[in-house]
Amino acid sequence: MTIAPADLLAYVGGAALERYGRLWRVTRPADRGGEEGAPAFTRATVGVYIDRDGVLRNAASGVPRVTWLDLDGDGVREPYLLSEPTRTQLITSPEDFSAWGVIGTPSRTSGQADPRGGTGAYLLEADAVDEGVIHSADFTGDGEKVVSLRLRAGTAAVSRVQVWDATAGGGTDRHSVSVTWATLAVATIAGTGTNYVLKPLGGGWYRLAFSVAGVVADNDNQLRIFAAGGGATGTVYIYGANAWDASVPSSYQGPSLATRNADLISLPLGVGTRARLSLYWRGAITGSNGTDDRWLVQVGTNSANRLGLRAGGSPQVAGYLQGATSTVTVTGNAQAFAPETVQELILQYDAGVLRLYDRTTLLDTDTCDVLTGGWSEQQLHVGHADGVEHGVAAHHAVMLASGLHDVVAFREWLP
């Protein structure tokens, strides 16, 4: 069924920017004259995003971040609204590789073209096997951790990046990955963790990211970058190394941004006492900060009445309704939600029934409270609320509509 303009209560994200020239559009009910509600956005630090040319840019404090990504492999970048939790990164010299220690006698040549459009990158050269640079990461708490790095191909056919525990057993490879430049393939050489697909930037640069399982925080944990792998020699260009006390990567944090605060967008709504609502979400999820579910988007924040989508560390996404007397969760197939790939979900609230769809596929359904008393808070939140950290996500389209609508109806509102 087609969604009438009066039924579209909120529209947020990169698709809204393409359609309206703005990141959000929210209308209030007729008893308020139908005027647009004023949104609120907070992030009390600078944040980094990727522009449409693939260049890393800074967004000032209090300014939303629209990052341009090609996540479906069609060669076209789309705009996504970034929503990330607070992060403190642990590499104290993320760009100055002259301050790093060395393994062997590699050459480090500064003044190279970098992903920001400047000349802050380094050319790392190994004229002998297993030569590279090394930097300690002072992790807090044992468990899975994550690192990222910006790389550009040099003369080496394969480059290697490693997190090495210099304490355990006289030296333990927690996770070592290779990048094969001819195929842009990332593979585990030793250790365990999750490898993320190389994310293309501009100028031939890529973001490499991988998690590391089994880190012992009190040990000497080292991020090591080798110009060449597989017993070979050669060069690679390097820039922007990060490490976090988290299990999934997020946006880049440079030397002046050790801690980046969370993004939160709140928009006033005219939900009223509607018995049927459909929440559409198109975007990409990296995941939560751990195994606990983290909010992606929600209507309301009070524990008695709220509806929304949450990302778990499985990774999977759950539809969630917390009513006056009970909490109901409908979960999708964890296999369907690969990190940093485009997903399309619909959560329907149908006067006592909750349904979650992956595009046209019904994933789960369950009975729930009938919210006859109306919503406790007439707001739509993209990001976290109630002081609970949220998942790392890029939102292309968040739409809330009155009534029950399928993916075809929502796609009519996409650019």
Beta strands, then each sheet from edge to edge (+ up, - down):
strand 1: 8-12
strand 2: 24-26
strand 3: 40-42
strand 4: 47-50
strand 5: 56-59
strand 6: 66-69
strand 7: 78-83
strand 8: 87-88
strand 9: 101-103
strand 10: 107-112
strand 11: 121-126
strand 12: 132-136
strand 13: 143-153
strand 14: 158-165
strand 15: 172-180
strand 16: 185-191
strand 17: 199-200
strand 18: 205-215
strand 19: 221-226
strand 20: 234-244
strand 21: 259-260
strand 22: 264-268
strand 23: 276-287
strand 24: 294-299
strand 25: 306-312
strand 26: 316-322
strand 27: 327-331
strand 28: 342-350
strand 29: 353-358
strand 30: 361-367
strand 31: 379-383
strand 32: 392-402
sheet 1: 2+ 1- 32+ 7- 6+
sheet 2: 2+ 1- 32+ 23- 28+ 29- 30+
sheet 3: 3+ 22- 31+ 24- 25+ 26- 27+
sheet 4: 4+ 5-
sheet 5: 8+ 21-
sheet 6: 9+ 12- 19+ 14- 15+ 16-
sheet 7: 10+ 11- 20+ 13- 18+ 17-
end
